[in-house]
Amino acid sequence: MTTIAVRHSVADYDTWKLVFDEHEKIRRSHGATEHRVLREGNNVLALIHFPDAASARTFSEDPSLHDAMERGGVLGAPDVSVWDQDVEERY
């Protein structure tokens, strides 16, 4: 499993969440299996899980992602990192 961690600040969390939820179809079309959103005020951490790195990469390169971030009011450049889970470390 591969997880994309996206951390950024947003102008308004409720607006951002609405756009994030609307973008679910696109995430799923790239193979996303689940997500988790953590927040502290208008600072957001979205963890999006994919079955493999290739699926995560194609999602991160989808032009609609940039559009969704703009419509959602993301401030500045997001901090994006990719994490791979070691299969042997599953509980």
C-alpha positions as CSV (number, residue, x, y, z in Angstrom):
1,M,0.0,0.0,0.0
2,T,1.1,3.5,-0.8
3,T,-0.1,6.6,1.0
4,I,0.0,10.2,-0.2
5,A,0.2,12.7,2.7
6,V,-0.9,16.2,1.7
7,R,-0.4,19.0,4.2
8,H,-1.6,22.5,3.6
9,S,-3.4,25.5,5.0
10,V,-6.8,26.5,3.6
11,A,-8.7,29.8,3.6
12,D,-11.9,28.1,4.9
13,Y,-12.0,24.5,6.0
14,D,-15.7,24.0,5.1
15,T,-15.2,25.2,1.6
16,W,-12.1,23.0,1.2
17,K,-13.9,19.9,2.6
18,L,-16.8,20.4,0.1
19,V,-14.4,20.4,-2.8
20,F,-12.4,17.5,-1.3
21,D,-15.5,15.4,-1.1
22,E,-16.5,16.3,-4.6
23,H,-13.1,15.1,-5.8
24,E,-13.7,11.6,-4.4
25,K,-14.7,10.2,-7.8
26,I,-11.4,11.2,-9.3
27,R,-9.4,9.7,-6.4
28,R,-11.4,6.4,-6.7
29,S,-10.8,6.4,-10.5
30,H,-7.1,6.3,-9.8
31,G,-7.5,3.4,-7.3
32,A,-7.7,5.3,-4.0
33,T,-9.1,2.9,-1.4
34,E,-9.7,5.2,1.5
35,H,-8.6,8.5,3.0
36,R,-8.4,10.2,6.4
37,V,-8.5,13.9,7.0
38,L,-6.9,15.5,10.1
39,R,-7.1,19.2,10.9
40,E,-6.1,21.9,13.3
41,G,-8.2,24.9,12.4
42,N,-7.5,25.7,8.8
43,N,-4.4,23.4,8.7
44,V,-5.2,20.1,7.0
45,L,-3.4,16.8,6.6
46,A,-5.1,14.4,4.1
47,L,-3.8,10.8,4.0
48,I,-5.0,9.1,0.8
49,H,-4.3,5.3,0.4
50,F,-3.6,3.6,-2.9
51,P,-2.8,-0.1,-3.6
52,D,0.5,0.8,-5.2
53,A,2.9,3.6,-6.1
54,A,1.9,3.8,-9.7
55,S,-1.7,4.5,-8.8
56,A,-0.7,7.2,-6.4
57,R,1.6,8.8,-9.0
58,T,-1.1,8.9,-11.7
59,F,-3.5,10.5,-9.2
60,S,-0.9,13.1,-8.2
61,E,-0.3,14.0,-11.8
62,D,-4.1,14.4,-12.6
63,P,-4.7,18.0,-13.7
64,S,-8.0,18.1,-11.8
65,L,-6.1,17.9,-8.6
66,H,-4.5,21.3,-9.1
67,D,-7.9,22.7,-10.0
68,A,-9.5,21.2,-6.9
69,M,-6.9,22.7,-4.7
70,E,-7.5,26.1,-6.2
71,R,-11.3,25.8,-5.8
72,G,-10.8,24.6,-2.3
73,G,-8.8,27.7,-1.2
74,V,-5.5,26.0,-0.6
75,L,-3.0,28.7,0.5
76,G,0.5,28.4,-0.8
77,A,2.2,25.3,-2.0
78,P,1.1,22.0,-0.4
79,D,3.6,19.8,1.3
80,V,3.2,16.4,-0.5
81,S,5.0,13.2,0.5
82,V,4.6,9.6,-0.5
83,W,4.9,6.7,1.9
84,D,5.1,3.0,1.2
85,Q,4.0,0.4,3.8
86,D,6.2,-2.5,4.4
87,V,4.0,-5.6,3.9
88,E,5.8,-7.4,6.7
89,E,4.9,-4.7,9.2
90,R,1.2,-5.1,9.0
91,Y,-0.6,-6.1,12.2
